[in-house]
């Protein structure tokens, strides 16, 4: 009888890889878990009854500023409590919410909190290790790990008065559940690169990225309690440019207007469905995210110049954005 022996070298190599993976996840969990809280949000309903909901939040400054998802605190501007892995519990004030990015800033009572470090989602790559840390339903420091499954996803969000697309959302296979909403998505260095926002399907979760755009939103929420956006009154989508125009502009796409809101700045300026937007104030517009990024609060009430294409002809159109009501 012949026996075949398998070399133990391969097994040791697998253990080494597993140990390296485990060490990375453990290090991130130990670093971030003290910064992540369970949020309990209470609100009064008809008949005087109190309903409790909640999610997770992550402390980002030692003096208690926290990030979470806007939908977690949408109905709880008072009566929010935060509990941490060390057993402490504090009251929380809602400083500002931005439903159109699904981000909110809170302020926890107290000082000397363990704070997380914000990273940059622009540096992420598909396949990279990420760790999701939440504090759902009082299960302190819930940790799941996985990889970045996809980048550049879009997430539709709505407020009472407006809708918008959050661009460059991170898709991960790190297991999430509704109680993880508002918790941290971190890279292998323990830097927060996203705020977990939704369960996209079995084994798939979405996170709002921490990047240049969302940092501006977070800063505005901290200082002013809201984030102001300029509004043109169009709905649009990406469209390939005609070959000649693509060569002239050095890019392949623009934004096609698919709908004009009646009485909006775009309607008053004479824009029409099927017009192509290729520039705003001389800055290239290749996609909807470019246009949304340029619609900063500083443009409200200021004259701006859109370069458009209609029937193959380029034209410059002046219009004055108004503030987007949320």
BALOBA-1460 file (C-alpha; in Angstrom, 3 decimals):
// residues 326
<rec num="1" residu="x" x="0.000" y="0.000" z="0.000"/>
<rec num="2" residu="x" x="1.460" y="3.330" z="-1.071"/>
<rec num="3" residu="x" x="1.040" y="6.315" z="1.210"/>
<rec num="4" residu="x" x="1.312" y="9.858" z="-0.007"/>
<rec num="5" residu="x" x="2.567" y="12.413" z="2.471"/>
<rec num="6" residu="x" x="1.733" y="16.094" z="2.009"/>
<rec num="7" residu="x" x="4.489" y="18.461" z="2.943"/>
<rec num="8" residu="x" x="3.687" y="20.602" z="5.963"/>
<rec num="9" residu="x" x="5.409" y="23.593" z="4.351"/>
<rec num="10" residu="x" x="2.267" y="24.642" z="2.509"/>
<rec num="11" residu="x" x="0.202" y="24.387" z="5.682"/>
<rec num="12" residu="x" x="2.660" y="26.611" z="7.545"/>
<rec num="13" residu="x" x="2.533" y="29.163" z="4.725"/>
<rec num="14" residu="x" x="-1.278" y="29.216" z="4.910"/>
<rec num="15" residu="x" x="-1.065" y="29.709" z="8.669"/>
<rec num="16" residu="x" x="1.361" y="32.579" z="8.186"/>
<rec num="17" residu="x" x="-1.006" y="34.239" z="5.701"/>
<rec num="18" residu="x" x="-3.978" y="33.668" z="8.003"/>
<rec num="19" residu="x" x="-2.023" y="35.032" z="10.946"/>
<rec num="20" residu="x" x="-1.084" y="38.150" z="8.996"/>
<rec num="21" residu="x" x="-4.729" y="38.669" z="8.022"/>
<rec num="22" residu="x" x="-5.884" y="38.075" z="11.575"/>
<rec num="23" residu="x" x="-3.256" y="40.408" z="13.003"/>
<rec num="24" residu="x" x="-4.386" y="43.178" z="10.646"/>
<rec num="25" residu="x" x="-8.059" y="42.797" z="11.569"/>
<rec num="26" residu="x" x="-7.303" y="42.531" z="15.295"/>
<rec num="27" residu="x" x="-5.139" y="45.671" z="15.186"/>
<rec num="28" residu="x" x="-7.891" y="47.647" z="13.436"/>
<rec num="29" residu="x" x="-10.545" y="46.381" z="15.853"/>
<rec num="30" residu="x" x="-8.467" y="47.222" z="18.925"/>
<rec num="31" residu="x" x="-7.704" y="50.674" z="17.564"/>
<rec num="32" residu="x" x="-11.222" y="51.629" z="16.502"/>
<rec num="33" residu="x" x="-13.660" y="49.814" z="18.789"/>
<rec num="34" residu="x" x="-13.301" y="52.390" z="21.621"/>
<rec num="35" residu="x" x="-14.300" y="55.123" z="19.139"/>
<rec num="36" residu="x" x="-17.467" y="53.407" z="17.913"/>
<rec num="37" residu="x" x="-20.706" y="53.799" z="19.864"/>
<rec num="38" residu="x" x="-24.157" y="52.295" z="19.844"/>
<rec num="39" residu="x" x="-26.709" y="55.061" z="19.249"/>
<rec num="40" residu="x" x="-30.143" y="54.746" z="20.781"/>
<rec num="41" residu="x" x="-32.574" y="57.209" z="19.237"/>
<rec num="42" residu="x" x="-35.929" y="57.864" z="20.893"/>
<rec num="43" residu="x" x="-38.919" y="59.707" z="19.492"/>
<rec num="44" residu="x" x="-42.458" y="60.341" z="20.614"/>
<rec num="45" residu="x" x="-45.358" y="59.116" z="18.506"/>
<rec num="46" residu="x" x="-49.119" y="59.434" z="18.744"/>
<rec num="47" residu="x" x="-50.574" y="58.581" z="22.100"/>
<rec num="48" residu="x" x="-47.401" y="59.635" z="23.898"/>
<rec num="49" residu="x" x="-45.674" y="56.324" z="23.196"/>
<rec num="50" residu="x" x="-41.908" y="56.289" z="22.735"/>
<rec num="51" residu="x" x="-40.254" y="54.382" z="19.907"/>
<rec num="52" residu="x" x="-36.587" y="53.472" z="20.065"/>
<rec num="53" residu="x" x="-34.389" y="53.004" z="17.027"/>
<rec num="54" residu="x" x="-30.724" y="53.448" z="16.418"/>
<rec num="55" residu="x" x="-27.510" y="52.404" z="14.798"/>
<rec num="56" residu="x" x="-23.844" y="53.163" z="15.283"/>
<rec num="57" residu="x" x="-21.637" y="56.240" z="15.322"/>
<rec num="58" residu="x" x="-17.904" y="56.920" z="15.310"/>
<rec num="59" residu="x" x="-16.112" y="59.588" z="17.362"/>
<rec num="60" residu="x" x="-13.774" y="61.664" z="15.192"/>
<rec num="61" residu="x" x="-12.505" y="64.328" z="17.653"/>
<rec num="62" residu="x" x="-11.402" y="64.037" z="21.306"/>
<rec num="63" residu="x" x="-14.065" y="66.583" z="22.324"/>
<rec num="64" residu="x" x="-16.875" y="64.322" z="21.178"/>
<rec num="65" residu="x" x="-17.820" y="65.123" z="17.586"/>
<rec num="66" residu="x" x="-19.238" y="61.976" z="16.001"/>
<rec num="67" residu="x" x="-20.174" y="60.838" z="12.509"/>
<rec num="68" residu="x" x="-23.150" y="58.654" z="11.703"/>
<rec num="69" residu="x" x="-25.679" y="58.141" z="8.924"/>
<rec num="70" residu="x" x="-28.316" y="60.851" z="8.563"/>
<rec num="71" residu="x" x="-31.098" y="58.281" z="8.414"/>
<rec num="72" residu="x" x="-30.078" y="56.910" z="11.843"/>
<rec num="73" residu="x" x="-30.998" y="60.193" z="13.572"/>
<rec num="74" residu="x" x="-33.605" y="61.424" z="11.084"/>
<rec num="75" residu="x" x="-36.402" y="61.346" z="13.672"/>
<rec num="76" residu="x" x="-34.393" y="61.852" z="16.831"/>
<rec num="77" residu="x" x="-33.104" y="65.395" z="17.152"/>
<rec num="78" residu="x" x="-33.591" y="64.947" z="20.907"/>
<rec num="79" residu="x" x="-33.288" y="61.880" z="23.095"/>
<rec num="80" residu="x" x="-30.131" y="60.375" z="21.545"/>
<rec num="81" residu="x" x="-27.832" y="58.310" z="23.788"/>
<rec num="82" residu="x" x="-24.445" y="56.806" z="22.955"/>
<rec num="83" residu="x" x="-22.942" y="53.785" z="24.700"/>
<rec num="84" residu="x" x="-19.348" y="52.642" z="24.278"/>
<rec num="85" residu="x" x="-17.457" y="49.369" z="24.633"/>
<rec num="86" residu="x" x="-16.160" y="50.352" z="28.082"/>
<rec num="87" residu="x" x="-19.737" y="50.455" z="29.369"/>
<rec num="88" residu="x" x="-20.025" y="54.257" z="29.528"/>
<rec num="89" residu="x" x="-23.164" y="55.977" z="28.261"/>
<rec num="90" residu="x" x="-23.596" y="59.674" z="27.454"/>
<rec num="91" residu="x" x="-26.161" y="62.000" z="25.974"/>
<rec num="92" residu="x" x="-25.711" y="63.151" z="22.393"/>
<rec num="93" residu="x" x="-26.746" y="66.319" z="20.571"/>
<rec num="94" residu="x" x="-27.516" y="66.291" z="16.852"/>
<rec num="95" residu="x" x="-25.330" y="69.093" z="15.444"/>
<rec num="96" residu="x" x="-26.345" y="68.795" z="11.799"/>
<rec num="97" residu="x" x="-27.666" y="66.350" z="9.231"/>
<rec num="98" residu="x" x="-27.334" y="66.169" z="5.467"/>
<rec num="99" residu="x" x="-29.849" y="63.668" z="4.056"/>
<rec num="100" residu="x" x="-28.458" y="64.139" z="0.532"/>
<rec num="101" residu="x" x="-25.124" y="62.591" z="1.508"/>
<rec num="102" residu="x" x="-26.621" y="60.437" z="4.303"/>
<rec num="103" residu="x" x="-24.152" y="61.945" z="6.778"/>
<rec num="104" residu="x" x="-24.794" y="63.485" z="10.188"/>
<rec num="105" residu="x" x="-22.573" y="65.081" z="12.816"/>
<rec num="106" residu="x" x="-23.335" y="64.603" z="16.515"/>
<rec num="107" residu="x" x="-21.703" y="65.895" z="19.699"/>
<rec num="108" residu="x" x="-21.343" y="63.605" z="22.688"/>
<rec num="109" residu="x" x="-21.386" y="65.042" z="26.203"/>
<rec num="110" residu="x" x="-17.977" y="64.917" z="27.856"/>
<rec num="111" residu="x" x="-14.338" y="65.143" z="26.825"/>
<rec num="112" residu="x" x="-11.211" y="63.086" z="26.199"/>
<rec num="113" residu="x" x="-12.904" y="60.576" z="23.912"/>
<rec num="114" residu="x" x="-10.911" y="58.022" z="21.949"/>
<rec num="115" residu="x" x="-11.161" y="59.435" z="18.433"/>
<rec num="116" residu="x" x="-10.743" y="57.728" z="15.092"/>
<rec num="117" residu="x" x="-8.540" y="59.022" z="12.280"/>
<rec num="118" residu="x" x="-10.250" y="59.867" z="8.981"/>
<rec num="119" residu="x" x="-8.583" y="58.384" z="5.903"/>
<rec num="120" residu="x" x="-9.121" y="58.937" z="2.188"/>
<rec num="121" residu="x" x="-11.316" y="56.603" z="0.162"/>
<rec num="122" residu="x" x="-9.726" y="57.874" z="-3.056"/>
<rec num="123" residu="x" x="-6.746" y="55.632" z="-2.269"/>
<rec num="124" residu="x" x="-8.803" y="52.434" z="-2.014"/>
<rec num="125" residu="x" x="-8.447" y="49.629" z="-4.539"/>
<rec num="126" residu="x" x="-10.777" y="46.762" z="-5.377"/>
<rec num="127" residu="x" x="-9.708" y="43.705" z="-3.399"/>
<rec num="128" residu="x" x="-8.225" y="45.734" z="-0.537"/>
<rec num="129" residu="x" x="-8.879" y="44.622" z="3.046"/>
<rec num="130" residu="x" x="-11.533" y="46.636" z="4.897"/>
<rec num="131" residu="x" x="-12.957" y="46.201" z="8.379"/>
<rec num="132" residu="x" x="-16.482" y="47.231" z="9.357"/>
<rec num="133" residu="x" x="-16.937" y="48.142" z="13.005"/>
<rec num="134" residu="x" x="-20.308" y="48.926" z="14.485"/>
<rec num="135" residu="x" x="-22.051" y="48.759" z="17.815"/>
<rec num="136" residu="x" x="-25.460" y="47.413" z="16.812"/>
<rec num="137" residu="x" x="-28.233" y="46.635" z="19.287"/>
<rec num="138" residu="x" x="-25.810" y="46.868" z="22.200"/>
<rec num="139" residu="x" x="-23.517" y="44.134" z="20.888"/>
<rec num="140" residu="x" x="-20.367" y="46.043" z="21.745"/>
<rec num="141" residu="x" x="-17.696" y="46.362" z="19.096"/>
<rec num="142" residu="x" x="-19.176" y="44.166" z="16.372"/>
<rec num="143" residu="x" x="-16.372" y="43.515" z="13.862"/>
<rec num="144" residu="x" x="-16.580" y="42.058" z="10.364"/>
<rec num="145" residu="x" x="-13.881" y="41.988" z="7.736"/>
<rec num="146" residu="x" x="-13.832" y="41.620" z="3.978"/>
<rec num="147" residu="x" x="-12.602" y="43.339" z="0.876"/>
<rec num="148" residu="x" x="-13.582" y="46.279" z="-1.285"/>
<rec num="149" residu="x" x="-15.864" y="44.576" z="-3.801"/>
<rec num="150" residu="x" x="-16.369" y="47.581" z="-6.079"/>
<rec num="151" residu="x" x="-15.764" y="51.319" z="-6.231"/>
<rec num="152" residu="x" x="-17.669" y="54.089" z="-7.949"/>
<rec num="153" residu="x" x="-21.117" y="52.779" z="-7.062"/>
<rec num="154" residu="x" x="-24.035" y="55.218" z="-6.844"/>
<rec num="155" residu="x" x="-26.542" y="55.444" z="-3.986"/>
<rec num="156" residu="x" x="-29.878" y="57.266" z="-4.495"/>
<rec num="157" residu="x" x="-30.904" y="59.303" z="-1.444"/>
<rec num="158" residu="x" x="-33.853" y="61.581" z="-0.766"/>
<rec num="159" residu="x" x="-34.960" y="64.297" z="1.603"/>
<rec num="160" residu="x" x="-38.505" y="65.599" z="1.894"/>
<rec num="161" residu="x" x="-37.973" y="68.102" z="-0.921"/>
<rec num="162" residu="x" x="-35.140" y="66.781" z="-3.091"/>
<rec num="163" residu="x" x="-33.364" y="63.719" z="-4.376"/>
<rec num="164" residu="x" x="-29.714" y="63.197" z="-5.195"/>
<rec num="165" residu="x" x="-27.160" y="60.542" z="-6.066"/>
<rec num="166" residu="x" x="-24.255" y="59.920" z="-3.687"/>
<rec num="167" residu="x" x="-21.358" y="59.111" z="-6.001"/>
<rec num="168" residu="x" x="-18.286" y="56.908" z="-5.503"/>
<rec num="169" residu="x" x="-19.942" y="54.787" z="-2.827"/>
<rec num="170" residu="x" x="-17.827" y="51.894" z="-1.538"/>
<rec num="171" residu="x" x="-19.211" y="48.376" z="-1.952"/>
<rec num="172" residu="x" x="-17.844" y="45.747" z="0.412"/>
<rec num="173" residu="x" x="-18.507" y="42.114" z="1.238"/>
<rec num="174" residu="x" x="-17.846" y="42.734" z="4.948"/>
<rec num="175" residu="x" x="-21.107" y="41.607" z="6.554"/>
<rec num="176" residu="x" x="-23.378" y="44.472" z="7.599"/>
<rec num="177" residu="x" x="-26.770" y="44.638" z="9.229"/>
<rec num="178" residu="x" x="-29.096" y="47.602" z="9.829"/>
<rec num="179" residu="x" x="-27.602" y="48.208" z="13.291"/>
<rec num="180" residu="x" x="-24.204" y="48.805" z="11.664"/>
<rec num="181" residu="x" x="-25.510" y="51.908" z="9.879"/>
<rec num="182" residu="x" x="-23.385" y="54.881" z="10.897"/>
<rec num="183" residu="x" x="-20.454" y="52.720" z="11.957"/>
<rec num="184" residu="x" x="-16.927" y="52.852" z="10.592"/>
<rec num="185" residu="x" x="-15.492" y="51.190" z="7.514"/>
<rec num="186" residu="x" x="-11.733" y="51.202" z="7.983"/>
<rec num="187" residu="x" x="-8.689" y="50.305" z="5.923"/>
<rec num="188" residu="x" x="-5.872" y="48.068" z="7.154"/>
<rec num="189" residu="x" x="-4.220" y="51.012" z="8.923"/>
<rec num="190" residu="x" x="-7.322" y="51.636" z="11.029"/>
<rec num="191" residu="x" x="-8.215" y="54.847" z="9.196"/>
<rec num="192" residu="x" x="-11.929" y="55.454" z="8.632"/>
<rec num="193" residu="x" x="-12.530" y="55.492" z="4.872"/>
<rec num="194" residu="x" x="-16.313" y="55.216" z="4.920"/>
<rec num="195" residu="x" x="-19.468" y="55.410" z="7.021"/>
<rec num="196" residu="x" x="-21.565" y="52.268" z="6.629"/>
<rec num="197" residu="x" x="-24.945" y="53.214" z="5.262"/>
<rec num="198" residu="x" x="-26.902" y="50.348" z="3.712"/>
<rec num="199" residu="x" x="-27.165" y="46.642" z="3.120"/>
<rec num="200" residu="x" x="-27.186" y="46.235" z="-0.663"/>
<rec num="201" residu="x" x="-27.966" y="42.535" z="-0.687"/>
<rec num="202" residu="x" x="-26.801" y="39.226" z="0.729"/>
<rec num="203" residu="x" x="-23.109" y="39.631" z="1.484"/>
<rec num="204" residu="x" x="-22.963" y="43.171" z="0.096"/>
<rec num="205" residu="x" x="-22.852" y="46.458" z="1.986"/>
<rec num="206" residu="x" x="-22.412" y="50.091" z="1.004"/>
<rec num="207" residu="x" x="-20.497" y="52.896" z="2.701"/>
<rec num="208" residu="x" x="-20.442" y="56.639" z="2.043"/>
<rec num="209" residu="x" x="-16.779" y="57.422" z="1.281"/>
<rec num="210" residu="x" x="-14.578" y="59.785" z="3.255"/>
<rec num="211" residu="x" x="-13.040" y="61.942" z="0.530"/>
<rec num="212" residu="x" x="-12.547" y="65.589" z="-0.403"/>
<rec num="213" residu="x" x="-16.249" y="66.116" z="-1.071"/>
<rec num="214" residu="x" x="-17.541" y="64.518" z="2.124"/>
<rec num="215" residu="x" x="-14.872" y="66.240" z="4.238"/>
<rec num="216" residu="x" x="-16.349" y="69.575" z="3.115"/>
<rec num="217" residu="x" x="-19.815" y="68.359" z="4.084"/>
<rec num="218" residu="x" x="-18.577" y="67.180" z="7.488"/>
<rec num="219" residu="x" x="-16.791" y="70.493" z="8.111"/>
<rec num="220" residu="x" x="-19.919" y="72.481" z="7.225"/>
<rec num="221" residu="x" x="-22.100" y="70.325" z="9.468"/>
<rec num="222" residu="x" x="-19.681" y="70.839" z="12.361"/>
<rec num="223" residu="x" x="-19.500" y="74.625" z="11.963"/>
<rec num="224" residu="x" x="-22.924" y="75.560" z="10.589"/>
<rec num="225" residu="x" x="-25.158" y="72.565" z="11.217"/>
<rec num="226" residu="x" x="-26.022" y="72.217" z="7.518"/>
<rec num="227" residu="x" x="-24.468" y="71.942" z="4.083"/>
<rec num="228" residu="x" x="-25.685" y="74.346" z="1.418"/>
<rec num="229" residu="x" x="-25.865" y="73.335" z="-2.244"/>
<rec num="230" residu="x" x="-26.505" y="75.362" z="-5.370"/>
<rec num="231" residu="x" x="-29.390" y="74.213" z="-7.564"/>
<rec num="232" residu="x" x="-29.898" y="74.456" z="-11.314"/>
<rec num="233" residu="x" x="-33.116" y="72.484" z="-11.673"/>
<rec num="234" residu="x" x="-32.039" y="69.688" z="-13.997"/>
<rec num="235" residu="x" x="-31.932" y="65.916" z="-13.951"/>
<rec num="236" residu="x" x="-29.209" y="64.412" z="-16.093"/>
<rec num="237" residu="x" x="-27.000" y="61.482" z="-16.835"/>
<rec num="238" residu="x" x="-23.705" y="60.690" z="-18.572"/>
<rec num="239" residu="x" x="-23.640" y="60.550" z="-22.355"/>
<rec num="240" residu="x" x="-20.792" y="59.903" z="-24.831"/>
<rec num="241" residu="x" x="-19.705" y="62.991" z="-26.729"/>
<rec num="242" residu="x" x="-19.750" y="63.046" z="-30.538"/>
<rec num="243" residu="x" x="-16.301" y="61.961" z="-31.839"/>
<rec num="244" residu="x" x="-15.322" y="65.407" z="-33.158"/>
<rec num="245" residu="x" x="-16.294" y="67.122" z="-29.918"/>
<rec num="246" residu="x" x="-14.551" y="64.443" z="-27.861"/>
<rec num="247" residu="x" x="-11.334" y="65.141" z="-29.759"/>
<rec num="248" residu="x" x="-11.706" y="68.899" z="-29.277"/>
<rec num="249" residu="x" x="-12.355" y="68.626" z="-25.538"/>
<rec num="250" residu="x" x="-10.017" y="65.727" z="-24.838"/>
<rec num="251" residu="x" x="-12.623" y="63.662" z="-22.988"/>
<rec num="252" residu="x" x="-15.285" y="61.132" z="-23.867"/>
<rec num="253" residu="x" x="-18.415" y="62.122" z="-21.929"/>
<rec num="254" residu="x" x="-20.611" y="65.000" z="-20.799"/>
<rec num="255" residu="x" x="-23.899" y="65.320" z="-18.905"/>
<rec num="256" residu="x" x="-27.098" y="65.069" z="-20.908"/>
<rec num="257" residu="x" x="-30.107" y="66.922" z="-19.515"/>
<rec num="258" residu="x" x="-33.060" y="64.541" z="-19.346"/>
<rec num="259" residu="x" x="-35.493" y="66.762" z="-17.456"/>
<rec num="260" residu="x" x="-35.885" y="70.454" z="-16.616"/>
<rec num="261" residu="x" x="-37.752" y="71.537" z="-13.471"/>
<rec num="262" residu="x" x="-40.386" y="74.142" z="-14.294"/>
<rec num="263" residu="x" x="-39.563" y="77.584" z="-12.897"/>
<rec num="264" residu="x" x="-35.956" y="76.628" z="-12.098"/>
<rec num="265" residu="x" x="-32.814" y="78.586" z="-13.057"/>
<rec num="266" residu="x" x="-32.205" y="76.096" z="-15.891"/>
<rec num="267" residu="x" x="-35.722" y="76.647" z="-17.270"/>
<rec num="268" residu="x" x="-35.382" y="80.431" z="-17.013"/>
<rec num="269" residu="x" x="-32.060" y="80.263" z="-18.905"/>
<rec num="270" residu="x" x="-33.629" y="78.342" z="-21.807"/>
<rec num="271" residu="x" x="-31.955" y="74.985" z="-21.272"/>
<rec num="272" residu="x" x="-33.788" y="72.021" z="-22.769"/>
<rec num="273" residu="x" x="-33.867" y="68.251" z="-22.470"/>
<rec num="274" residu="x" x="-31.147" y="66.570" z="-24.602"/>
<rec num="275" residu="x" x="-28.779" y="69.547" z="-24.195"/>
<rec num="276" residu="x" x="-25.270" y="68.388" z="-23.266"/>
<rec num="277" residu="x" x="-23.364" y="70.128" z="-20.463"/>
<rec num="278" residu="x" x="-19.600" y="69.967" z="-20.955"/>
<rec num="279" residu="x" x="-18.260" y="72.784" z="-18.729"/>
<rec num="280" residu="x" x="-19.258" y="74.963" z="-15.784"/>
<rec num="281" residu="x" x="-17.276" y="78.181" z="-15.290"/>
<rec num="282" residu="x" x="-14.544" y="76.745" z="-17.501"/>
<rec num="283" residu="x" x="-14.247" y="73.505" z="-15.481"/>
<rec num="284" residu="x" x="-14.784" y="70.220" z="-17.318"/>
<rec num="285" residu="x" x="-18.012" y="68.324" z="-16.604"/>
<rec num="286" residu="x" x="-17.653" y="64.690" z="-17.651"/>
<rec num="287" residu="x" x="-20.262" y="63.159" z="-15.343"/>
<rec num="288" residu="x" x="-23.039" y="63.872" z="-12.878"/>
<rec num="289" residu="x" x="-20.615" y="63.668" z="-9.934"/>
<rec num="290" residu="x" x="-18.533" y="66.478" z="-11.487"/>
<rec num="291" residu="x" x="-21.608" y="68.692" z="-11.738"/>
<rec num="292" residu="x" x="-22.771" y="67.876" z="-8.207"/>
<rec num="293" residu="x" x="-19.309" y="68.583" z="-6.811"/>
<rec num="294" residu="x" x="-19.242" y="71.990" z="-8.480"/>
<rec num="295" residu="x" x="-22.674" y="72.955" z="-7.124"/>
<rec num="296" residu="x" x="-21.164" y="74.362" z="-3.928"/>
<rec num="297" residu="x" x="-22.919" y="76.847" z="-1.696"/>
<rec num="298" residu="x" x="-20.641" y="79.649" z="-2.878"/>
<rec num="299" residu="x" x="-22.442" y="79.653" z="-6.239"/>
<rec num="300" residu="x" x="-25.863" y="80.415" z="-4.744"/>
<rec num="301" residu="x" x="-27.045" y="83.742" z="-6.160"/>
<rec num="302" residu="x" x="-23.926" y="84.113" z="-8.331"/>
<rec num="303" residu="x" x="-23.911" y="84.154" z="-12.124"/>
<rec num="304" residu="x" x="-22.312" y="81.035" z="-13.621"/>
<rec num="305" residu="x" x="-21.520" y="80.044" z="-17.190"/>
<rec num="306" residu="x" x="-22.513" y="76.663" z="-18.595"/>
<rec num="307" residu="x" x="-20.995" y="75.484" z="-21.847"/>
<rec num="308" residu="x" x="-23.536" y="73.324" z="-23.629"/>
<rec num="309" residu="x" x="-23.916" y="71.443" z="-26.877"/>
<rec num="310" residu="x" x="-27.207" y="71.467" z="-28.797"/>
<rec num="311" residu="x" x="-27.563" y="69.980" z="-32.270"/>
<rec num="312" residu="x" x="-23.776" y="69.707" z="-32.475"/>
<rec num="313" residu="x" x="-23.216" y="73.427" z="-31.737"/>
<rec num="314" residu="x" x="-21.450" y="74.694" z="-28.623"/>
<rec num="315" residu="x" x="-22.908" y="77.632" z="-26.711"/>
<rec num="316" residu="x" x="-22.321" y="79.469" z="-23.429"/>
<rec num="317" residu="x" x="-25.356" y="80.085" z="-21.230"/>
<rec num="318" residu="x" x="-25.477" y="82.351" z="-18.181"/>
<rec num="319" residu="x" x="-27.687" y="81.457" z="-15.238"/>
<rec num="320" residu="x" x="-27.937" y="82.080" z="-11.487"/>
<rec num="321" residu="x" x="-28.254" y="79.022" z="-9.209"/>
<rec num="322" residu="x" x="-30.541" y="79.138" z="-6.185"/>
<rec num="323" residu="x" x="-30.219" y="77.216" z="-2.922"/>
<rec num="324" residu="x" x="-31.361" y="73.606" z="-2.985"/>
<rec num="325" residu="x" x="-34.101" y="73.133" z="-0.414"/>
<rec num="326" residu="x" x="-33.860" y="69.887" z="1.546"/>
